[in-house]
Structures are given as structure tokens and as C-alpha cells.
Amino acid sequence: MTCLLPVRLTEHEARETLQGLCLRLTSLPAGQAAEIDAGELQQFDSTALAVLLELRRTALAHGHAFSVLHAPARLRELARLYGVADWC
């Protein structure tokens, strides 16, 4: 299943985004991969990484593979700086 990140993901949108996406991830059938599409993401800060980290934890805790698709270059650079670039 592919879940889309919103265009804007800062501290103001984080809680609602995380809650909605976590619900989708926990409802995935066993063994189905969790893919997060970040292709639409335009306005974000390090909060977006925190959301992705929690989504990853949720997916892995429920036995799902996790990947981030179409991450913008700036998000990949933030992930590298924070040491989480291996999954972003």
C-alpha cells in the first residue's frame, strides 16, 4: 500500500498526518509493504523526519517492510544529516 504525504508537513500538520497514516499502516494485511510517497512534499522541516521515523516504527512493529518513495532532495539531505538516510 502506498500512502501519500501532504504538500506541507511541519509541526502544525504532524499530529494529524501521523494519526491518519498510522491508522492506514496498522490496517494493512500481514506481509504487505508500507510505502510512503513523499513526491508531493514541498514545505517541510525536520518534523517530517520525525513523522517518517514513527511511521517506520509502526510499520516494522506490525511486520511490514517500509520504504519512502520520491523523497525530495532536501528531505534526503535532512535525512543524511540526521543519520537516517538509509531508509529515506
Salt bridges, closest charged atoms under 4 A:
GLU13 OE2 - ARG8 NE 2.68
ASP37 OD1 - HIS70 ND1 3.19
GLU54 OE1 - ARG57 NH1 3.52
GLU77 OE2 - ARG80 NH2 2.60
